[in-house]
Amino acid sequence: MKDFIVTPWEVSGDVDYTKLVEQFGIKLIDPNLMKTIEQISGSNHPFLQRRIFFAHRDLDWILNEYQQGNKFFLYTGRGPSGDIHIGHIMPWIFTKWLQDTFNVELWFQMTDDEKFYFKENLSLEETHQLSYENALDVIAVGFDPKKTFIFSNIELANTLYRHAARIAKKITFSMIRATFGLTESSNIGQIFYTSMQAVPAILKSLIEERNIPCLIPHAVDQDPHFRIARDVLPKLGYYKPASIQCIFLPGLKQQSKMSTTNGTDAIFSTDSAEEVRKKVGNAFTGGRGSAKEQKELGGTPDVCSVFKYFFMMFILDNEELLSVRNECLNGERLCGECKSILIEKIVKFLRHHQEKREKARSILDKYWISEKIDLKQLVNKK
Ligand code: TRP
């Protein structure tokens, strides 16, 4: 088997998610837990049924607290290093479902500091500017402005830094080296950074001066950060943050993770219909060498990136998905047909997203919080 690597900065190779669960020490979301979610929410999101959100830490605990009236808040984030692609949007769609279903706040961190430390070619001004641009995509997903707080680490530093300092004092370089594989020659911003990513997990507790459970929806590569947060925060008197973790939306060319550095592999939130047509047109499929062969032998949907996109985002109805799969296996359906359907679905999705994204410019201040705002008052107001 090919080797794979998953760290917060690198996802490569063929990711074996079962192995990852073992390596990371996270838990699979089992049928019992799924049933609990269904009981509480009255519904079950396809991303859960399909194991796209597949793993967790302490989700059972946080649901139990919720049932007893101890409400949690959500925390997630984005490293603003470039444009948003649909692989980024996927977990946010689920996060919105969590917000709506449990009627809870979302605290959203833009890590402009992180991307400055980790990206050779980006200035701090650029990553900071990108945090506003990326926030438009977050807002376009439809989060409730009354319950959603978006902030940049650089801008909210006065609030965040004092708590990051308390956290950083409890983390040694050898913990960081072991968890992230950083080395003696890594810049010291990188070594410090994980303490900034831990702070939002206690931000609401700090503002309200009581301990409030935190649930973090995130892609599985972020787990190492929260492993450290879970180790340190109880030492400062807070709950361990719980998490619910998803797999990556693969690239269109067979990669494990859609990547921004590979422009033709990713569908960006601002892509035109023409660009979508071109990219999906060139996607890797499970098709045979010729139409004749495919009609005889059938296609192989399980390796097909177009089918993966149906599965993960664009055909959420189980019966519809199954019939696409069967028709492919039986040779009744050729790749061109699937590609046209996917193009149509992505274009429709993006048209809607882009409209909301433009509208977001004028309502950004309903979501954005900065040092100028007294956080305590803000919470009372909302
Ligand atoms: N480090 C993340 C990234 O590079 C951004 C991030 C910050 C985040 N806080 C988070 C992601 C919480 C998920 C959950 O994208």
Residues whose N, C-alpha, C, O or C-beta is under 5 A from the ligand:
A	BS01	LIG	Y75 T76 G77 R78 G79 Q109 T111 Q197 P217 H218 Q222
